Amino acid sequence: MTAADLLLGRADVLAAAERIAGEVHRTPLLTSPVLPGLLFKAEHLQRGGSFKARGAANAVLATAAPEIVTGSSGNHGIAVASIGRTLGRRVRVVMTAAASEAKERAIRRLGARVTRVDGGVADRDRYAKALAARTGAVFVPSSDHELVIAGQGTVGLEVFEDAPDLDAVFVPTGGGGLLAGVCLAAAGLARPVRIVGVEPAGARRYARSLALGRPVEVPPCDSVADGLRGQRPGEVILPIVRSRVDELLGVTDAEIVRAQGLLRRAGIAAEPTGAVALAGALRSGLPGRTGRTAVIVSGGNTAAALAEALNLTP
C-alpha cells in the first residue's frame, strides 16, 4: 500500500493545525534527569487534560450541526463537551458501565448529557452511532474519523518541529487515532523517524489485526489504561498503521503503573493511559541508547486532577 491509497495525508494535518489553533495549546517537549535521554510531549497540559482536545476541536469546528453524539471512555467526551459548550452545541456522550465516574462528572459539569451502556467499547460505539442516526445528531467517534485523526496528528507536527533530530517516537495506542495522526505528520520528514505504537497487553487489536491480515475485534479488557480499551481497529486507521508504523508493542498493567510512577518522580502528572508510551519505551530498552526518543504523555486526567481542574469532589 502506498500513500496514494490512504484517505488522509499530511496536508490534512496541516489544515487541522490551522483550524484548531485558537482552541488548543501548543504543549512543550519536557526533559527530566529522572529519565535521561527522553523527551516527553506534555499533552497532560492540554486543554481538557488530554490530546483529545485536538481531534474533537477539528471535527466539531468543521460542522455546523447543533447536536453531537460521541462514545468515549472519558477524555474524548470531556474534549467534545468542552468545545461543544464553547460553540453552543448540544452534546451527548455514551460511556460503558465500567468507565470512570470522575470523567463522567467532568463531562456533565461541562454541560453534556451522559448515557451509560452495558458491554465493552464496541457495544458503546454501536449504541452511540445508532443514537446519532435516530436523533439526527452528528456522530463524532473518538478515533476512527478523518477529522479526528487529522486533529490528533497535530501532536506529531509539534513533536517533529520541536525535535527535528528525533530518531523514534512512542505513541499510546487505543482507538489508534493518535498513532495514525502521528504517522501522517511524519510524512515527508527530512530524516526517518521510527514510529512505535504501544497497546495494553489485553487489548492488542492492531498487533493482532496486522498479524492475521484482517481486522480483529478483541474481547473487552479491564486495563488500568482506561482510555486504551478499544476492541476493534479503525477502518480509516488500520491502513495508515499498516503502511507506516514500524513496531507495535504490548505492555502490562504492572509496566504501566511503574511508568506512571517514574513520570510522577519526573514531575509529570500522567494518568495511567498517559504513561503507556513510556512503558513501551522502557520495555524496548531504547532509553540510554544513542539517538533521541520522544514519548507522548497523552493525558493527565486522574480523579484528583479532574476534581482540582473543575472544582469537583472526587
N, C-alpha and C positions, 0 to 999 in steps of 0.2 A: 504494500500500500504506500502511496506517495502522498505528499502534502496536498496535491490536487484532488485527491479522493475525499478529503475531510471537509466537513461542513463549515469549519471555522479556521481562521488564520490569525497571525499576529496583528493584522490590521484591525480585527475586531477588538482585540485587547487594547490597542491604542485608542480606538474610538470610545471604548468604555472608560478609559482613564480620563478622557476629556469630559465625558458626560457626568461622571461622579465626582469631579474634582472639588466641588463645593460641599460635598456631603460626607466625605471620608477624610481621615487623617493620612498623611504620609508617615508611616511608622519607621522608627530607626532600626538600624542594624547594631545590636549591642555586643559587647565582649565582656568577659569576666575572667579574672585569674583563677577562679574555681574550676573553670572548664577551658583551659587554654587551647588555642588553635581553632576555636569555633566562633562563628558569627550567628547571632540569634535575631531573626526577623520578628520584631516585637508586636505581633498582632493582638496580643492581650491588652495593648494600649489603644487599640482601635475603638472607634465609636461603637457602643453596644457590647464592648468587651471581646470581640472576635472578628476574624476576617470576613465573616458572613455579611457584614455591612456592605461590602463592595458589590457582591453579586446581587444582593437584594436591591440596593440602590439602582444599579444598572437596569435591572428588569422592571422595577416599578416606575422609574422615571421614563422608560420607553413606552409606557402605556397610559392612556387616559382613563382606563377602567375605574369606576367608582368603588369597586369591591374586589378584594384579592383574597384568595384562599391558598393556603400552603400546608404542607406537612412538615413537621420539624421535631427534632429531639430537644430543641430549646434555643440554640444560638441563632439559627436562621429565623425562627419565629420572632425572637427579640429584634432582629435586624429588620424584618418586614414590618413588624408592628411600629417600630421607630420611624422608618421612612414613611409609612402609611399615615402616622399621626402628623408628621411634618407637612404632608401633601393633602391632608384632609380625606384620605381614603379609608373605607371600612375594611377591616382585616379579620379573617377568621383563621386560626391555627389549629390544625389537627395534630394531636400528640398521642403516643401509646400510653397505656395504663402505667407502664414502668418508667416513663420519662420523669425528669427532675421536677419536683414540686416547686423548688425555688425558681426555676426558669419559667414555670407556668405562672407563678405570681408576678414575675417581672413582665411577662407578656401581657397579662391582664392589666397591670399598672400602666402600661403604655397604651391602653385603650382597645386592645384587640379581644375578640371572643376566643375561647378555647374549648375544643371538643376532645374528649378522651375516648380512645377506642381500644378494644382488646386486640391481642396479637402482636406481631412484630412490625418492623419498619415497612415491610412490603404491604401489609394489611393497612397500615396507616396511610400510605401514599395512594393506595387504591381508593380508600374512602374519601380522601381529600380531593382526588381528581373527579370522582363521581359527584361529590358535593358541589364543586365548582360548576360542573356541567348542569346540575339540577337547578342551581340558583342563578345561573348566568354570570357568575363571577369569573375573573381571570385566574387560572391556576398557575402559580409560580413555584415550581418544585425547588427543593433545597439544593439540588446539584445538576440534574440532567436537563439543562435548559441552556440554549445558546447564549442568551444574555447573562445568565448567572455565571456560566463558565468564563465568559469574557471578562466579567467584572472581577471574578476571583483571580484571573490572570494578572491583574494589576499588581498583585503581591509580587509575582515574578519579575515584572518590569522594574519595580523599585529595587529588588534584590540585585538584579543584573546591572542596573545603573550605578548602584552604590558600591558594588564589588565586581568591577569588570574583569578582575583576575581570578574569579571564582573557579574552582575545579569541580565541586559537587554540591548539590542541594538535596536535602532530605525533606520530604513532604508528607504530612499526616494524610492518610487516605481512608475515607469513609465512603460517601457517595461518589467521590472522585472528581468533583468539580474543581477543587483547588489544584489537584495534581494535573488535570488536563489543562487548566489555565496556565500553570507554570510551564508546561510543555509548549504551549502556543507562544508564550512570551519569550521562550528560548530560541525560537526560530530566527535564523539569520544572525545569530551572535558571531562575533569575530573569532571566538575561540570556543571549542566544545566544552560543555558543562555536563557532568554526569547527573542524571535525574533519578532519584531513588524514592519510590513510594513506600510508605510504611503502614501496614494494616495490623489491627489487633489479630492475635493468633486465632481467635474464634470466629472471625468474620473476613476471611481471605477471599472475597468474591472475585477480585481482579486477578489474583495469582491463580486461582483455580480455573477461571474462565480462559485465561491465556494458555494454561497448561493443556486444557481439553479442547481448545479451539472453538469454543462456543460459549454464549452467556450462561452462567451457572448461578442459580439462586441458592444461597446457603441458609441454614436454619437460623432463627433468631438467636442472638447471643446476649450475654449479660456483662460484657466487658466493662471494666471501670472507666474506659474511654467512651462515655455515653454518646458522644457525637459521632462515633465511627461504627455504629451498629448496623449499618446498611446491609441488605441481604442480596441485592442483585446489581450487577454493573449497569451503568447508564448506557443507553443506546447511542447517544451522541458522544459520550466519554470514552467508551471502550475502544473505538478505532484510534483515537488520539493516543491513548495509553499504549495500545499495541504497537503503534508506529514510532513512538518516541521514548518511552520510559526505558531506562537501562536496567533497572532491577526493582523487584518488589520484595520487601522483607516482611516477616511476621514477628510481632513482639508480644510477650506475655504480659499479664497484668502486673506481675512482680517487677518486670523490667520497666513498665510504665510508671509505677509508683516510685521506683528508685530514681528514674529520670526526673520525675516531678520534685522529689526531694533535693536533687542536685540543683535544679533550677531555682528552688527557693533559697538555697545557700548562696546562689549567684545573684540573689535579689530580683529574680524574675518570677512573678506570681502567676504561674500557669495552672489551669485546671488539668485533670488527667489527659484529656484529649490533646491539650496543647503541649504535652510532654512526649507524645508518641514519636515525633520526628527525632528528638534527642535519643530516645530509647533505641531507635533504629540505627542512628549514627554510632552509638556505643556498641551495639551488637556487631556492627560491621568492622569495628576496630579502626575506622578512619581517623578519629581524633588523635592527634600526635604524629600522624604521617605528614610527609611533605605535601604541601598544597593547602588551599583554603577551602573550608567546608562551611556551608550555611545550613542551619536547621530552622524550620518555620515553626514558631510558637504560635499556634493558631488561635488560642483563646485563653482567657483567664476568668471565666465565669463560674467560680466556685460559689457555693451558697453564701459564704461570708462576703465575697466581693460584690455579689448582687445586692445583698442587704445594705451594704455601705453605699453603693452607687445609686440605688433607687430608694434609700431610706425605708427599707423593708425589714420585717422581723424574720430572721432565718427560720 
